[in-house]
């Protein structure tokens, strides 16, 4: 059981060290900016939807009260 675990760890290390391609700093920075921009846009859309629905509900409650 222990030998299988050690073999698994060695294979994981071998794959990470020799078979994985890591992004350059420029690629990493670009990807991070894309994710940050998309997150901010989605947060803004959700905020605007929340404001619109809040005002719609206030209007509906005022009509029926």
C-alpha positions in Angstrom: 0.0 0.0 0.0 2.8 2.5 1.0 4.8 1.5 -2.1 1.9 2.3 -4.4 1.5 5.7 -2.7 5.2 6.5 -3.2 5.0 5.4 -6.8 2.0 7.7 -7.3 3.9 10.6 -5.8 6.9 10.0 -8.1 4.7 9.8 -11.2 3.0 13.1 -10.2 6.3 14.8 -9.8 7.6 13.4 -13.1 4.5 14.7 -14.9 4.6 18.2 -13.3 8.4 18.5 -13.8 8.7 17.1 -17.3 5.4 16.9 -19.2 3.6 20.1 -18.1 4.0 23.3 -20.0 3.9 26.3 -17.7 2.8 29.8 -19.0 5.2 32.6 -19.3 4.9 35.6 -17.1 3.4 37.6 -20.0 0.7 34.9 -20.6 0.0 34.7 -16.9 -0.5 38.4 -16.6 -2.7 38.6 -19.6 -4.9 35.7 -18.4 -5.1 37.3 -14.9 -6.3 40.6 -16.5 -8.9 38.8 -18.6 -10.3 37.1 -15.5 -10.2 40.3 -13.5 -12.0 42.3 -16.2 -14.6 39.6 -16.7 -15.2 39.4 -12.9 -15.7 43.1 -12.7 -18.1 43.2 -15.6 -20.2 40.3 -14.2 -20.2 42.0 -10.8 -21.4 45.2 -12.3 -24.2 43.5 -14.3 -25.4 41.6 -11.2 -25.3 44.9 -9.2 -27.4 46.7 -11.9 -29.9 43.8 -12.0 -30.2 44.0 -8.2 -30.9 47.8 -8.3 -33.4 47.4 -11.1 -35.3 44.5 -9.4 -35.2 46.4 -6.0 -36.8 49.4 -7.6 -39.4 47.3 -9.4 -40.4 45.6 -6.2 -40.6 48.9 -4.3 -42.9 50.2 -7.1 -45.1 47.0 -7.0 -45.3 47.2 -3.1 -46.4 50.8 -3.3 -49.1 50.0 -5.8 -50.7 47.4 -3.5 -50.3 49.1 -0.2 
